[in-house]
Amino acid sequence: MDFSVKKLASDAGVFFSRAVQFTQENLGQAEKTELDAHFENLLARADCTKNWTEKIFRQTEYLLQPNPSARIEEFLYEKLDRKAPSRPTNAELLGHYMLEAAKDFGPGTPYGSTLIKVGECQQRLGGAEREFLQTSAISFLTPLRNFLEGDWRTISKERRLLENRRLDLDACKARLKKAKAAEAKAAAVPDFQETRPRNYVLSASASALWSEEVDKAEHELRVAQTEFDRQAEVTRLLLEGISSTHVNHLRCLHEFVEAQTAYYNQCHRVMMELHKELGSSSADVFSSNFGRNPSASADPDASAESPTAALETDVLQIEEVQPPASGTRKAKVLYDYDAADTSEMSLLADELITVYTVPGMDSDWLIGERGNQKGKVPVTYLELLS
């Protein structure tokens, strides 16, 4: 018990001494040991690394998981050292709803069959997104988190110890300075009644007493200087390790970019396959909706004589195409479109045009008319009206 009380009193004395030194430094009443320029640069670089790593880490979390509730849930599971339950992505949920809707509308109907195709595509996109999230979390987020929660905490702890050692060193310097000043004063004006401490014997010389105080202060200063130098070296080594951290984070950044590139490439490939599949199946839908005259298609002679079949060496001659007697429809333009050549017609969003199809034409295109203008227009830019 006595030992604990002594240790507590000693720790309280050290804390009080540091507090006094810190306060006097802030008030400009005490000198402060300055670190060398290289060490200060290391400290500034470490702080910069920590700040930007923290911002990049947080923003990457927001990118990979925009839902704040889901982020909190994942954080709690991580702190409890439990595996978070699997959660479907938004694309997977959308695909599931589309497939369920197709069952009610009928998978044999044009709308139902298209819902199935798009729904399956959305589920594939959701699977690709899930794989990207897992890869990014392992290859990029985890190393950043390990630095913030591991290496940086160690650096911060050693920096606090270094600051305490510096305060102890400066406090020892201040005590030595005061002891030397008192010793010089005692040697100049030997007044035993005023200069000697109360606990010393009255016959002791004040100059000798302050000489002992100087020796004691010098010994404490040497010990404090040794501890400060040792702690400064430990902290310096940790700060110089920031360069290795940058190299590691650079490698992780490359892996994150590779994962993101693979994800977007996979999404592009899936969407192109869906676009091609929908384009190949849209011909039957559009041909049935335009209501072609079955007798005209059944009679080869009539088809050959029809003005809408003006083909020359498999190339559609737009200037020779005439609208059929029946089967034309109105269409609303969804987006602006610039014609690629003279056979196409430019479009403006929200305008209404007349469209129809002709035999031998690509299913992704229709013939559009606006006043005296005529040309091919892409189906995907139109909303067909009844």
Disulfide bonds with the S-S distance in Angstrom:
none
